[in-house]
Amino acid sequence: MSSNNITKDDENFLKNFLKDFYRQIINLENYTKYKNILSEWIQEFLIDNEKNPEIILKLMEENENWFSSLIGFFYEFGIVHNTIDKNKSFDLYLLSINKYEKNEDKKLTSMYQLLNIIISKYLLSFYYYKDILYNKYSISKEFKLWNMHM
């Protein structure tokens, strides 16, 4: 990490937070409820680890290169102060992806940068396709109900 203002404990927490958030996304089964599932998981994770969301957001912002995906999620869904900023979240999702794509040798300095890129791609796809995912789920549900009545 680049910031000298971070304790080793906070650094380890942020790394685990990123890894565990990645696992939550990978294990999602109900994409139509991803916002609620991931938001609730974040709240519980912070409470369980006795962390203040405002402080964690500030620490992540100081290390944006590793945590832009999580920061974007915080802004897209108002995790801190219910402040929703969809444009900022969109820019943050693209940040790590664009940096990587512009890097000619495609070298990453850590596994956490790779996790950040993967999470950003997932969240960006949800950002673009959440309506399609929801409609597909609704149509599938209606089709099953219709078949039951036949």
MIVOLO-800162 format. One record per residue: residue number from 1; residue in one letter; x negated, y, z of N, C-alpha, C, O, CB in turn. Coordinates in steps of 0.001 Angstrom, whole numbers, plus 500000, padded with zeros to 6 digits. Glycine has a CB too. Layout:
<recs>
   k r     nx     ny     nz    cax    cay    caz     cx     cy     cz     ox     oy     oz    cbx    cby    cbz
 NUM a      X      Y      Z      X      Y      Z      X      Y      Z      X      Y      Z      X      Y      Z
...
</recs>
This chain:
<recs>
   k r     nx     ny     nz    cax    cay    caz     cx     cy     cz     ox     oy     oz    cbx    cby    cbz
   1 m 499154 498816 500000 500000 500000 500000 499119 501233 500000 497963 501200 500421 500957 500006 501215
   2 s 499686 502298 499526 498874 503496 499335 498891 504457 500514 497974 505266 500657 499333 504213 498122
   3 s 499896 504389 501349 500033 505376 502418 499201 505004 503640 499198 503854 504078 501496 505521 502814
   4 n 498504 505983 504175 497741 505767 505401 498596 505986 506637 498154 505704 507751 496532 506686 505439
   5 n 499814 506486 506457 500697 506804 507578 501502 505606 508053 502380 505761 508901 501633 507915 507193
   6 i 501236 504438 507540 502051 503273 507851 501281 502312 508748 500102 502036 508526 502495 502564 506563
   7 t 501973 501809 509764 501343 500844 510659 501322 499476 509986 502066 499228 509037 502089 500777 512020
   8 k 500477 498606 510476 500404 497244 509940 501740 496528 510143 502172 495759 509284 499255 496449 510617
   9 d 502389 496780 511277 503692 496182 511569 504737 496632 510543 505497 495817 510020 504149 496557 512997
  10 d 504764 497933 510263 505712 498446 509268 505391 497925 507871 506296 497608 507099 505705 499978 509266
  11 e 504116 497837 507551 503715 497304 506249 504194 495863 506093 504744 495497 505054 502184 497381 506080
  12 n 503985 495048 507124 504435 493656 507081 505958 493568 507001 506504 492728 506286 503929 492895 508311
  13 f 506637 494444 507743 508095 494462 507683 508566 494760 506266 509436 494064 505742 508665 495500 508664
  14 l 507995 495792 505640 508408 496171 504290 508138 495056 503277 508948 494817 502381 507688 497446 503862
  15 k 507020 494389 503421 506710 493277 502521 507735 492154 502682 508224 491601 501697 505287 492744 502789
  16 n 508051 491826 503929 509047 490784 504184 510434 491213 503714 511199 490403 503191 509085 490438 505674
  17 f 510747 492477 503902 512025 493026 503459 512171 492848 501947 513215 492407 501467 512141 494523 503846
  18 l 511127 493191 501207 511146 493059 499748 511282 491592 499339 512094 491264 498474 509867 493667 499136
  19 k 510492 490710 499954 510558 489283 499619 511936 488705 499926 512500 487967 499119 509482 488504 500385
  20 d 512472 489044 501092 513775 488506 501478 514903 489081 500628 515867 488376 500331 514041 488789 502946
  21 f 514802 490344 500234 515800 490934 499344 515773 490217 497990 516819 489934 497406 515544 492460 499163
  22 y 514582 489933 497509 514425 489168 496268 515140 487817 496392 515875 487413 495491 512918 488957 495939
  23 r 514919 487133 497505 515569 485828 497719 517090 485956 497737 517797 485092 497217 515085 485201 499037
  24 q 517587 487028 498333 519033 487248 498370 519590 487398 496956 520637 486838 496632 519368 488495 499210
  25 i 518895 488146 496129 519361 488345 494752 519319 487034 493976 520270 486697 493271 518505 489412 494038
  26 i 518238 486305 494101 518079 485044 493372 519152 484038 493782 519613 483252 492954 516680 484454 493618
  27 n 519547 484059 495038 520519 483089 495550 521969 483544 495441 522869 482847 495910 520213 482785 496977
  28 l 522208 484694 494834 523589 485171 494677 524401 484168 493869 523958 483682 492828 523617 486560 493992
  29 e 525586 483871 494362 526494 482997 493625 527703 483761 493114 528303 483385 492106 526944 481837 494503
  30 n 528060 484831 493809 529224 485615 493412 528747 486999 492984 528613 487903 493809 530267 485712 494576
  31 y 528496 487154 491701 527954 488410 491193 528948 489556 491263 528549 490721 491247 527499 488232 489778
  32 t 530230 489245 491341 531221 490316 491405 531203 491019 492754 531690 492143 492882 532611 489764 491128
  33 k 530642 490358 493758 530593 490955 495096 529163 491275 495520 528876 491402 496710 531236 490020 496114
  34 y 528269 491404 494540 526855 491606 494872 526631 492839 495733 525796 492821 496637 526035 491721 493605
  35 k 527371 493914 495460 527195 495156 496224 527449 494910 497706 526629 495278 498548 528141 496259 495699
  36 n 528576 494293 498025 528921 494031 499425 527959 493042 500060 527505 493243 501186 530347 493506 499532
  37 i 527652 491979 499341 526763 490943 499880 525394 491530 500205 524876 491328 501303 526618 489775 498881
  38 l 524811 492253 499260 523463 492795 499468 523452 493951 500467 522523 494066 501265 522880 493261 498143
  39 s 524472 494804 500430 524542 495924 501387 524667 495407 502814 523985 495886 503719 525734 496850 501056
  40 e 525549 494421 503007 525713 493841 504346 524437 493147 504794 524046 493247 505957 526886 492847 504366
  41 w 523789 492444 503872 522547 491770 504231 521494 492785 504681 520804 492560 505675 522022 490944 503043
  42 i 521368 493893 503961 520397 494930 504335 520707 495465 505724 519810 495578 506560 520401 496083 503306
  43 q 521965 495793 505977 522351 496326 507291 521995 495334 508396 521419 495715 509415 523866 496645 507328
  44 e 522338 494060 508196 522033 493033 509196 520531 492855 509374 520050 492719 510499 522671 491701 508801
  45 f 519791 492854 508277 518343 492680 508334 517694 493804 509137 516807 493558 509954 517752 492630 506917
  46 l 518136 495027 508905 517578 496171 509632 517952 496116 511108 517123 496415 511968 518067 497489 509015
  47 i 519180 495741 511407 519616 495627 512808 518849 494514 513506 518344 494704 514612 521141 495360 512891
  48 d 518759 493346 512862 518043 492210 513457 516585 492539 513752 516014 492032 514717 518116 491005 512533
  49 n 515987 493384 512924 514579 493750 513103 514403 495073 513843 513295 495597 513964 513894 493832 511758
  50 e 515533 495602 514339 515537 496847 515118 514833 497983 514373 513967 498666 514919 514864 496622 516476
  51 k 515233 498163 513111 514640 499207 512275 515691 500246 511916 516849 499919 511659 514023 498602 510997
  52 n 515268 501494 511903 516129 502611 511534 516123 502748 510008 515058 502904 509411 515660 503938 512222
  53 p 517303 502693 509368 517346 502773 507901 516703 504040 507333 516081 503994 506271 518774 502696 507437
  54 e 516848 505158 508024 516259 506417 507540 514739 506334 507511 514100 506763 506551 516701 507595 508425
  55 i 514173 505780 508568 512709 505653 508650 512204 504669 507595 511186 504909 506946 512276 505189 510067
  56 i 512924 503567 507434 512523 502569 506436 512583 503164 505033 511683 502942 504224 513424 501317 506523
  57 l 513638 503917 504744 513743 504564 503433 512571 505518 503213 511992 505556 502128 515082 505325 503308
  58 k 512229 506279 504236 511105 507221 504128 509790 506475 503866 508993 506890 503025 510986 508071 505419
  59 l 509574 505378 504587 508355 504583 504383 508313 503996 502969 507262 503969 502329 508272 503449 505429
  60 m 509459 503532 502499 509497 502985 501137 509224 504079 500114 508525 503845 499127 510861 502321 500854
  61 e 509770 505273 500340 509553 506380 499403 508087 506794 499362 507604 507264 498332 510422 507580 499786
  62 e 507380 506626 500466 505944 506925 500493 505141 505880 499715 503982 506106 499369 505442 506997 501943
  63 n 505769 504742 499447 505126 503648 498708 506019 503223 497547 506302 502041 497357 504836 502436 499645
  64 e 506449 504204 496789 507445 504032 495732 507051 502983 494697 507916 502303 494145 507682 505345 495044
  65 n 505777 502849 494433 505314 501907 493422 505689 500464 493761 505877 499644 492863 503810 502024 493258
  66 w 505798 500153 495050 506135 498802 495479 507620 498635 495775 508133 497517 495736 505333 498436 496699
  67 f 508313 499721 496068 509673 499600 496600 510728 500389 495829 511817 500622 496354 509684 500042 498020
  68 s 510437 500801 494610 511406 501618 493865 512739 500895 493676 513789 501538 493643 510832 502000 492502
  69 s 512710 499577 493553 513960 498825 493383 514837 498935 494627 516034 499203 494526 513662 497345 493078
  70 l 514248 498730 495785 515004 498840 497041 515471 500269 497284 516600 500491 497721 514151 498365 498221
  71 i 514613 501227 497003 514992 502635 497173 516187 502937 496267 517139 503596 496684 513787 503591 496846
  72 g 516131 502453 495033 517235 502646 494099 518528 502054 494620 519589 502665 494491 516899 502039 492761
  73 f 518450 500866 495207 519649 500237 495773 520199 501091 496914 521412 501275 497024 519333 498802 496275
  74 f 519318 501608 497757 519740 502477 498861 520519 503677 498325 521542 504061 498891 518514 502954 499680
  75 y 520033 504267 497235 520699 505447 496670 521954 505085 495876 522930 505835 495893 519733 506207 495775
  76 e 521941 503965 495193 523122 503596 494402 524330 503329 495293 525464 503623 494914 522825 502360 493548
  77 f 524085 502771 496480 525201 502376 497334 525257 503117 498662 526004 502717 499554 525131 500916 497596
  78 g 524488 504184 498811 524587 505036 499988 524254 504332 501290 524976 504485 502275 525952 505598 500078
  79 i 523192 503575 501313 522806 502833 502519 522458 503787 503661 522739 503481 504820 521610 501908 502222
  80 v 521857 504928 503358 521513 505918 504387 522400 507146 504188 522454 507707 503093 519987 506309 504321
  81 h 523079 507551 505223 523933 508757 505215 525042 508716 504170 525597 509759 503824 523084 509979 504975
  82 n 525371 507546 503667 526387 507432 502616 526119 508374 501446 527052 508828 500783 527764 507714 503192
  83 t 524843 508666 501194 524445 509525 500082 524294 508668 498836 523348 507890 498718 523120 510286 500398
  84 i 525236 508814 497905 525203 508037 496673 524680 508928 495549 525193 510021 495308 526615 507466 496326
  85 d 523652 508436 494874 523075 509166 493747 522738 508147 492660 521639 507593 492626 521797 509988 494180
  86 k 523695 507915 491785 523542 506898 490736 522423 507250 489753 521720 506360 489274 524857 506727 489977
  87 n 522256 508525 489452 521185 508924 488529 519817 508627 489118 518926 508135 488425 521295 510415 488189
  88 k 519654 508929 490402 518372 508666 491058 518109 507162 491117 516986 506713 490887 518352 509275 492482
  89 s 519152 506384 491428 518962 504932 491497 518558 504380 490126 517671 503532 490030 520254 504237 491996
  90 f 519206 504860 489080 518879 504432 487717 517417 504737 487398 516701 503881 486880 519807 505123 486694
  91 d 516979 505949 487704 515585 506343 487460 514614 505478 488253 513553 505109 487749 515377 507818 487819
  92 l 514974 505155 489488 514099 504329 490326 514018 502896 489808 512950 502287 489852 514594 504332 491773
  93 y 515133 502348 489318 515098 501002 488736 514167 500969 487526 513424 500007 487329 516520 500547 488330
  94 l 514215 502020 486727 513378 502072 485521 511913 502371 485817 511038 502033 485019 513913 503114 484576
  95 l 511641 502996 486946 510291 503445 487269 509256 502329 487183 508281 502444 486442 510270 504042 488647
  96 s 509460 501255 487931 508461 500182 487954 508409 499443 486619 507337 499027 486178 508767 499195 489086
  97 i 509554 499282 485985 509598 498599 484685 508813 499401 483651 507989 498846 482924 511066 498399 484214
  98 n 509069 500698 483588 508379 501550 482608 506884 501641 482877 506084 501621 481942 508980 502947 482612
  99 k 506498 501741 484156 505064 501787 484475 504370 500528 483983 503279 500588 483416 504846 501955 485991
 100 y 505008 499395 484206 504423 498130 483779 504352 498045 482258 503331 497634 481707 505231 496957 484335
 101 e 505421 498427 481584 505462 498347 480121 504442 499281 479474 503903 498962 478414 506865 498682 479615
 102 k 504171 500421 480092 503201 501382 479541 501759 500977 479830 500834 501466 479182 503461 502773 480107
 103 n 501565 500097 480789 500246 499629 481172 499771 498619 480122 500320 497523 480020 500266 498996 482604
 104 e 498771 498983 479360 498325 498150 478240 497814 496779 478661 498081 495789 477981 497250 498862 477484
 105 d 497087 496704 479765 496542 495410 480163 497503 494617 481051 497208 493479 481417 495227 495610 480886
 106 k 498627 495198 481393 499687 494539 482167 499173 493939 483483 499640 492889 483923 500330 493444 481328
 107 k 498214 494619 484097 497686 494135 485373 498484 494718 486532 498818 495903 486550 496195 494495 485517
 108 l 498775 493864 487485 499443 494286 488714 498458 494130 489858 497640 493210 489862 500747 493458 488976
 109 t 498537 495023 490821 497603 494948 491943 498100 494035 493052 497334 493665 493943 497352 496328 492500
 110 s 499392 493665 493005 499898 492775 494053 501154 492047 493608 501819 492434 492648 500181 493560 495326
 111 m 501453 490996 494328 502670 490235 494109 503895 491111 494364 504946 490898 493758 502697 488993 495011
 112 y 503767 492089 495251 504901 492934 495626 505310 493859 494483 506484 494205 494348 504559 493759 496866
 113 q 504356 494251 493677 504703 495030 492484 505515 494171 491516 506476 494646 490911 503425 495568 491788
 114 l 505124 492910 491375 505869 491997 490510 507284 491781 491047 508248 491820 490283 505132 490649 490388
 115 l 507412 491555 492347 508745 491397 492950 509589 492642 492713 510777 492546 492403 508630 491114 494466
 116 n 508978 493800 492858 509685 495059 492642 510200 495157 491206 511326 495601 490980 508767 496249 492959
 117 i 509389 494749 490246 509798 494778 488838 510957 493808 488601 511931 494154 487932 508604 494424 487916
 118 i 510853 492608 489142 511915 491610 488964 513217 492099 489586 514275 492021 488961 511503 490258 489588
 119 i 513142 492602 490813 514340 493121 491481 514924 494274 490676 516140 494358 490502 514011 493582 492924
 120 s 514066 495162 490185 514539 496291 489371 515303 495808 488150 516339 496375 487802 513362 497168 488933
 121 k 514804 494769 487499 515484 494242 486314 516842 493652 486673 517818 493854 485951 514618 493182 485630
 122 y 516907 492931 487775 518200 492401 488230 519173 493535 488519 520300 493537 488026 518018 491527 489485
 123 l 518732 494496 489318 519625 495584 489720 520029 496445 488529 521157 496936 488470 518957 496451 490784
 124 l 519127 496628 487593 519458 497384 486386 520509 496633 485558 521416 497244 484993 518186 497640 485540
 125 s 520378 495316 485494 521387 494542 484755 522741 494617 485459 523770 494708 484790 520944 493065 484610
 126 f 522763 494582 486786 524025 494760 487516 524583 496157 487255 525787 496330 487065 523817 494536 489042
 127 y 523700 497143 487247 524096 498537 487015 524820 498661 485674 525858 499316 485576 522857 499472 487049
 128 y 524261 498027 484646 524847 498106 483309 526058 497195 483120 527027 497575 482464 523805 497765 482284
 129 y 526002 496002 483690 526971 494971 483332 527957 494595 484430 528670 493602 484290 526251 493764 482916
 130 k 528020 495357 485516 528910 494961 486612 530368 494884 486167 531103 494011 486627 528779 495938 487772
 131 d 530797 495775 485289 532178 495728 484802 532425 494463 483984 533481 493843 484101 532493 496972 483956
 132 i 531468 494088 483172 531598 492873 482367 531628 491649 483272 532444 490749 483073 530440 492763 481349
 133 l 530735 491608 484273 530716 490485 485205 532044 490368 485940 532576 489269 486099 529569 490639 486208
 134 y 532576 491496 486386 533838 491473 487113 534975 491022 486204 535796 490200 486609 534143 492855 487701
 135 n 535034 491547 484982 536098 491161 484049 536013 489686 483684 537039 489015 483575 536027 492012 482783
 136 k 534804 489177 483496 534625 487759 483186 535145 486908 484336 535819 485903 484111 533138 487439 482906
 137 y 534836 487306 485564 535300 486579 486743 536825 486619 486814 537452 485597 487093 534683 487174 488032
 138 s 537427 487769 486568 538884 487922 486621 539561 487090 485540 540571 486437 485805 539275 489397 486467
 139 i 539025 487106 484343 539600 486331 483243 539505 484843 483544 540456 484097 483311 538889 486656 481914
 140 s 538367 484410 484059 538182 483009 484416 539182 482587 485486 539763 481504 485412 536748 482764 484902
 141 k 539377 483442 486474 540316 483157 487555 541744 483060 487012 542486 482150 487381 540228 484245 488647
 142 e 542128 483987 486142 543462 483970 485540 543654 482724 484680 544727 482121 484687 543687 485236 484695
 143 f 542632 482345 483953 542709 481167 483102 542936 479917 483946 543747 479064 483586 541431 481024 482263
 144 k 542229 479805 485059 542408 478655 485952 543822 478615 486506 544436 477550 486567 541394 478701 487103
 145 l 544343 479765 486910 545715 479825 487418 546710 479441 486329 547675 478723 486589 546032 481232 487954
 146 w 546481 479908 485138 547361 479606 484019 547364 478104 483735 548418 477517 483489 546929 480391 482768
 147 n 546175 477481 483771 546067 476040 483529 546757 475229 484614 547275 474146 484343 544608 475630 483436
 148 m 546769 475734 485820 547429 475025 486923 548943 474988 486721 549603 474050 487167 547093 475693 488271
 149 h 549489 475988 486061 550930 476074 485854 551382 475352 484589 552580 475278 484318 551354 477521 485791
 150 m 550464 474832 483831 550814 474148 482579 551124 472707 482831 551440 471971 481896 549692 474261 481560
</recs>
